[in-house]
Amino acid sequence: MADGENGTNKRQGKVIDFLEARRSIIAEHGTSSRGARSPLLDPLRKVLNAPDIKPLFEAFMQQPDASLDLIRALEGDHGFDSPAKDLLQALAHLGVERIRRDAFDNFAGGDWPAAVKKIRAAVHLAVFAGDWMTAEQLWLRLDERAMETGSAIPEMQRLVMFELGNLLARRGDLEGAIEFYLICEELAAAEKKEDALAWVRIMIGRARRAQGNLEESLHPLFQAADWAWEKQDPRVLAHAEAVIGASLTDLGRDEEAIPHLNIAAENAVGVGDTPVRVEAAHSIARALFKLGRPEQAAAHISDTLRADVGPDGLAALITLLYPLFDICKSSGRWGDFFTELQSVQNHIHASEQFHHLGPLLNLSAKAYTERGLLHLALHDLEEAAYIFQAIDDSERFKQTRKTIDEIRALITEFKKQ
């Protein structure tokens, strides 16, 4: 018994040390975004309860990407003459403030699972605003609040570690993410939380694959998949098999990968997990293409693109156009490519997620350029530049303007010949 208690205390101490180290790093570096100090914060606070703004702000906090109506209302009815990006950053920080307050109220009332759910929503807004340090602080502050009240909750601390690992992985700090995940794995095993253990192993596998450690990635993934088969958990199975298949494809074991990817796609459809369905479709198409079966690869992508994924799945669906471009370029099937591209454009217009149009127009211009249709390429690039400027995406705007200059130079050269 004493040994068990000693092991628990060691693990608990390791968690506390780790979280304290993250707090120190953030305290040293401060916030990474100008949004938290934006001069727009106070004037925006004054209008957020206006009858025309309040419901739009509530919708924005749920889905910040779909913010066109809110921006229109702020600009048209309330006179906010500011770049959309600055408005959205400030709105996101105001949303973070409010959700964090609600989360801490939940925690004070003893409902820590509700607090975790709300902090997760606040983190989503902080990341949308590009403020990764605030996102980290939200999780760390929740754990700190528990420590201050003398009610440290091991399960909540494990969740905080897991979420911090996810944040670091998204930022590309894979070593840091894996450190967090390995502690989570140890804690979940000690608590006998088998479902949590499966998820953490999936994330370890994902991070190791992203590092390029492909063989290493497979062991935790197969452990998670074995558990999912035993417990008949389709969501865990979809995620585990999708990454197993992707790793096997990266290793050149394409025939071996396809059955795993088919299992992933089938289970993702069953649970309505569009991102994993698309991830599996992407890997299946890549494997088929490498095996010299481009027509099957294109057909598989087209079938997935026609799926009814709703507005939340649109961003994932768009990524399938990139491998389709490569397949159609190699086989000259440009009609298939433009048919699918037009279909995705129609989805964007129907859902009013116009920020997706810029990258899509750039891809369309690339296809027109490949076919020698330079004037059509130029038209799409100019439309894309207009969109990037409107949403204040300066990097993409500059790159698109550079491409426009290159296409114009090509057109001038052709005229001379």
C-alpha positions in Angstrom: 0.0 0.0 0.0 2.8 2.4 0.9 4.5 1.7 -2.4 1.3 2.5 -4.3 0.8 5.7 -2.4 4.5 6.6 -3.0 4.0 6.0 -6.8 0.9 8.2 -6.8 2.7 11.0 -5.0 5.7 10.8 -7.4 3.3 11.1 -10.4 1.4 13.9 -8.8 4.7 15.8 -8.0 5.8 15.3 -11.6 2.5 16.8 -12.9 2.8 19.8 -10.6 6.4 20.4 -11.6 5.6 20.2 -15.2 2.7 22.6 -15.0 4.7 25.0 -12.9 7.5 25.0 -15.5 4.9 26.0 -18.2 3.6 28.8 -16.1 7.2 30.1 -15.6 7.8 30.1 -19.4 4.6 32.0 -20.1 5.3 34.5 -17.3 8.7 35.2 -18.9 7.5 35.7 -22.4 4.1 37.3 -21.9 1.3 37.2 -24.5 2.1 36.7 -28.2 -0.8 38.7 -29.6 -1.6 42.4 -29.9 -5.3 41.5 -29.7 -5.3 41.4 -25.9 -4.2 45.1 -25.8 -6.3 46.2 -28.7 -7.9 49.7 -28.5 -11.0 48.1 -29.9 -11.8 46.2 -26.7 -13.6 49.0 -24.8 -15.7 50.3 -27.7 -16.7 46.7 -28.6 -17.7 46.0 -25.0 -20.2 48.8 -25.2 -22.0 47.4 -28.2 -21.9 43.6 -27.4 -25.3 43.8 -25.7 -27.0 45.7 -28.5 -30.0 43.7 -29.7 -28.6 43.3 -33.3 -25.1 42.3 -32.0 -25.7 40.1 -29.0 -27.0 37.0 -31.0 -24.3 37.5 -33.6 -21.6 37.6 -30.9 -23.0 34.4 -29.3 -22.8 32.7 -32.7 -19.3 34.0 -33.2 -18.1 32.4 -30.0 -19.4 29.0 -31.2 -18.0 29.3 -34.7 -15.6 32.3 -35.1 -14.8 31.4 -38.8 -18.4 32.2 -39.8 -18.3 35.8 -38.7 -19.4 37.7 -41.8 -22.7 38.9 -40.4 -21.1 40.1 -37.2 -18.5 42.2 -39.1 -21.1 43.6 -41.4 -23.2 44.7 -38.4 -20.3 46.2 -36.6 -19.2 48.1 -39.7 -22.5 49.0 -41.1 -24.7 49.8 -38.0 -22.1 50.7 -35.4 -19.4 52.5 -37.4 -16.4 50.3 -36.6 -13.9 51.4 -39.3 -11.2 48.8 -38.6 -9.6 45.9 -40.4 -11.6 42.7 -40.1 -8.6 40.9 -38.6 -8.3 43.4 -35.8 -12.0 43.3 -35.0 -12.0 39.5 -34.9 -9.0 39.4 -32.6 -10.6 41.8 -30.2 -13.9 39.9 -30.3 -12.1 36.7 -29.7 -10.4 38.1 -26.6 -13.7 39.4 -25.3 -15.2 36.0 -25.8 -12.2 34.4 -23.9 -12.8 36.8 -21.0 -16.5 35.9 -20.7 -16.1 32.2 -21.1 -13.2 32.0 -18.7 -15.3 33.8 -16.1 -18.2 31.4 -16.6 -15.8 28.4 -16.4 -14.4 29.6 -13.1 -17.9 30.0 -11.7 -18.6 26.4 -12.7 -15.5 25.3 -11.0 -16.3 27.2 -7.8 -19.7 25.5 -7.9 -18.1 22.1 -7.9 -18.8 21.3 -11.6 -15.2 20.9 -12.9 -16.3 18.9 -16.1 -18.4 21.9 -17.2 -15.4 24.2 -16.4 -13.2 22.1 -18.6 -15.7 22.2 -21.5 -15.9 26.0 -21.3 -12.1 26.4 -21.1 -11.8 24.3 -24.2 -14.2 26.7 -26.0 -12.2 29.7 -24.7 -9.0 28.1 -26.0 -10.5 27.7 -29.4 -11.2 31.4 -29.5 -7.7 32.3 -28.3 -6.1 30.1 -31.0 -8.4 31.7 -33.6 -7.0 35.1 -32.4 -3.5 33.7 -32.9 -2.8 34.1 -29.1 -1.2 30.7 -28.3 0.1 31.8 -24.9 -3.3 32.9 -23.7 -4.6 29.5 -24.8 -2.0 27.8 -22.6 -2.7 30.2 -19.8 -6.4 29.2 -19.8 -5.6 25.6 -19.0 -2.8 26.4 -16.5 -5.0 28.9 -14.7 -7.8 26.3 -14.3 -5.3 23.9 -12.7 -3.9 26.7 -10.6 -7.4 27.6 -9.4 -7.8 24.0 -8.2 -4.5 24.2 -6.3 -5.4 27.5 -4.7 -8.7 26.1 -3.3 -6.9 23.0 -2.0 -8.9 20.7 -4.3 -6.4 19.4 -6.9 -8.3 16.9 -9.0 -6.0 14.2 -10.6 -8.4 13.5 -13.5 -8.6 17.2 -14.3 -4.9 17.6 -14.1 -4.5 14.7 -16.6 -6.9 16.4 -18.9 -5.0 19.7 -18.6 -1.8 17.9 -19.5 -3.5 16.3 -22.5 -4.9 19.6 -23.8 -1.5 21.3 -23.4 0.1 18.5 -25.4 -2.5 19.0 -28.1 -1.7 22.8 -28.2 2.0 22.2 -28.4 1.5 19.6 -31.2 -0.6 22.1 -33.2 2.1 24.7 -32.8 4.7 22.2 -34.1 6.5 21.7 -30.7 6.3 17.9 -31.1 9.0 17.1 -28.5 7.2 19.2 -25.9 3.8 17.6 -26.8 5.2 14.1 -26.5 6.5 14.9 -23.0 3.0 15.9 -21.9 1.5 12.8 -23.6 3.9 10.4 -21.9 3.0 11.7 -18.5 -0.7 11.5 -19.4 -0.2 7.9 -20.5 1.4 7.1 -17.1 -1.4 8.8 -15.2 -4.2 7.1 -17.3 -2.6 3.7 -16.8 -2.3 4.3 -13.1 -6.0 5.4 -12.9 -7.0 2.4 -15.1 -8.8 4.9 -17.5 -8.6 2.7 -20.6 -10.4 5.0 -22.9 -8.2 7.9 -21.9 -5.2 5.7 -22.4 -6.3 4.8 -25.9 -6.7 8.5 -26.9 -3.3 9.5 -25.5 -1.6 6.7 -27.4 -3.3 7.9 -30.6 -1.8 11.3 -30.0 1.6 9.9 -29.2 1.4 8.0 -32.5 0.3 11.2 -34.4 3.2 13.2 -32.9 5.8 10.6 -33.6 4.6 10.3 -37.2 4.8 14.0 -37.6 8.4 13.8 -36.3 9.1 11.3 -39.0 9.6 8.5 -36.5 7.3 6.2 -38.4 8.1 2.8 -37.0 8.0 4.2 -33.5 4.6 5.7 -34.2 3.0 2.3 -34.9 3.3 0.6 -31.5 1.0 3.0 -29.5 -1.4 3.2 -32.4 -1.8 -0.6 -32.6 -2.3 -0.7 -28.8 -5.1 1.9 -29.2 -6.7 0.0 -32.1 -6.5 -3.3 -30.3 -8.4 -1.8 -27.4 -11.0 -0.2 -29.7 -11.6 -3.6 -31.4 -12.1 -5.3 -28.0 -14.4 -2.6 -26.7 -16.1 -1.9 -30.0 -15.4 1.8 -29.9 -15.8 3.1 -33.5 -14.5 6.6 -32.8 -11.2 5.4 -31.3 -10.9 2.8 -34.0 -11.4 5.4 -36.8 -8.7 7.7 -35.4 -6.2 4.9 -34.6 -6.6 3.1 -38.0 -6.3 6.4 -39.9 -2.9 7.2 -38.5 -1.7 3.5 -38.8 -2.6 3.6 -42.5 -1.0 7.0 -43.0 2.3 5.8 -41.3 2.3 2.6 -43.4 1.9 4.7 -46.5 4.7 6.9 -45.4 6.8 3.8 -45.0 6.0 2.7 -48.6 3.8 -0.2 -47.4 0.8 1.0 -49.4 -1.0 -2.3 -50.0 -0.8 -3.0 -46.3 -2.1 0.5 -45.5 -5.3 0.4 -47.5 -7.3 -2.1 -45.4 -6.5 0.0 -42.3 -7.6 3.2 -44.0 -10.8 1.6 -45.2 -11.6 0.6 -41.6 -10.9 4.2 -40.5 -13.1 5.7 -43.2 -16.0 3.3 -42.5 -16.0 3.9 -38.8 -15.5 7.7 -39.3 -18.7 7.7 -41.5 -20.5 5.8 -38.8 -19.8 8.3 -36.1 -20.0 11.4 -38.3 -16.3 12.3 -37.9 -15.6 14.3 -41.1 -12.0 15.3 -40.4 -10.9 11.6 -39.9 -13.0 10.5 -42.9 -11.2 13.1 -45.0 -7.8 12.1 -43.5 -8.4 8.5 -44.4 -9.6 9.4 -47.9 -6.5 11.5 -48.5 -4.2 8.6 -47.4 -6.2 6.1 -49.5 -5.9 8.3 -52.6 -2.1 8.7 -51.9 -1.6 5.0 -51.6 -3.6 4.1 -54.7 -1.8 6.8 -56.7 1.6 5.4 -55.6 0.4 1.9 -56.6 -0.2 3.2 -60.1 -4.0 3.3 -59.8 -4.8 7.0 -60.4 -8.4 6.5 -61.7 -9.3 4.7 -58.4 -7.6 7.4 -56.4 -9.5 10.1 -58.2 -12.8 8.2 -57.9 -12.3 7.8 -54.1 -11.7 11.5 -53.6 -14.7 12.4 -55.7 -16.9 10.1 -53.7 -15.8 11.7 -50.4 -16.1 15.3 -51.8 -19.8 14.6 -52.6 -20.5 13.7 -48.9 -22.9 15.9 -47.0 -20.5 17.1 -44.3 -22.2 20.4 -43.3 -20.5 23.7 -42.8 -18.3 22.4 -40.0 -16.7 19.8 -42.3 -16.0 22.1 -45.2 -12.4 23.0 -44.3 -11.5 19.4 -44.0 -13.2 18.6 -47.3 -11.3 21.3 -49.2 -7.9 19.6 -48.4 -8.9 16.8 -50.7 -8.7 19.1 -53.8 -4.9 19.2 -53.4 -4.2 15.5 -54.0 -6.9 15.5 -56.7 -5.0 18.3 -58.4 -1.8 16.1 -58.5 -3.8 13.1 -59.8 -5.5 15.1 -62.5 -2.3 16.8 -63.5 -0.6 13.4 -64.0 -3.4 12.0 -66.1 -4.8 15.1 -67.8 -8.3 14.7 -66.1 -8.8 18.4 -65.8 -12.6 18.1 -66.4 -12.9 16.0 -63.2 -10.8 18.4 -61.2 -12.8 21.5 -62.2 -16.1 19.7 -61.7 -15.2 18.9 -58.1 -13.7 22.4 -57.5 -16.9 24.0 -58.7 -18.9 21.8 -56.3 -16.8 22.8 -53.3 -17.1 26.5 -54.4 -20.9 26.1 -54.3 -20.7 24.7 -50.8 -18.6 27.7 -49.7 -21.1 30.2 -51.2 -24.1 28.3 -49.6 -22.5 28.4 -46.2 -21.0 31.9 -46.6 -17.6 30.7 -45.4 -16.0 33.1 -47.9 -12.5 33.0 -46.2 -12.1 29.6 -47.9 -12.4 31.0 -51.4 -8.9 32.6 -51.5 -7.0 29.3 -51.3 -9.5 27.6 -53.6 -9.1 30.4 -56.3 -5.3 30.1 -56.0 -5.6 26.3 -56.7 -7.9 27.0 -59.6 -5.4 29.5 -61.0 -2.7 26.9 -60.7 -4.8 24.4 -62.7 -5.5 27.1 -65.4 -1.8 27.9 -65.6 -0.9 24.2 -66.1 -3.3 24.2 -69.1 -1.9 27.4 -70.5 -5.1 29.4 -69.8 -3.3 32.3 -68.4 -6.0 34.9 -68.6 -8.4 32.7 -66.6 -5.6 32.1 -64.1 -5.0 35.8 -63.8 -8.7 36.5 -63.1 -8.8 33.9 -60.3 -5.6 35.3 -58.8 -7.0 38.8 -58.7 -10.2 37.5 -57.0 -8.0 35.7 -54.5 -5.9 38.8 -53.8 -9.1 40.8 -53.2 -10.3 38.2 -50.6 -6.9 38.0 -48.8 -6.8 41.8 -48.6 -10.4 42.0 -47.3 -9.6 39.5 -44.4 -6.2 41.1 -43.8 -4.2 38.0 -44.6 -1.1 39.9 -45.5 1.2 36.9 -46.2 -1.1 35.3 -48.6 -2.0 38.6 -50.2 1.7 39.3 -50.9 2.3 35.8 -52.3 -0.7 36.1 -54.6 0.4 39.5 -55.8 3.8 38.0 -56.6 2.1 35.2 -58.6 -0.1 37.8 -60.4 3.1 39.7 -61.6 4.6 36.4 -62.8 1.5 35.5 -64.8 1.3 39.0 -66.3 4.9 38.7 -67.4 4.1 35.3 -69.0 1.2 36.8 -70.9 3.4 39.7 -72.1 6.0 37.2 -73.3 3.3 35.2 -75.3 2.1 38.4 -76.9 5.6 39.1 -78.2 5.9 35.7 -79.9 
